[in-house]
Amino acid sequence: MNVFAKLKKNAAERRAARELNALDDRALRDLGISRENIRAAVSGFLVFG
């Protein structure tokens, strides 16, 4: 993966984390994510199901 692709991926992950952080705890719970796991969920390290 080249530098620009990594930068683009990182920016997308930061944007997704920012959007998830804007949700209230109930909405996160509906998605199956706790506030502590947002970064893992965005990075793909959180396994659902």
Residue pairs with C-beta under 8 A, 6 or more apart in sequence:
1 9
13 42
13 43
16 42
17 38
17 39
17 42
20 28
20 33
20 38
20 41
20 42
21 35
21 38
23 31
25 35
28 34
28 35
28 38
32 48
33 41
33 46
37 46
40 46
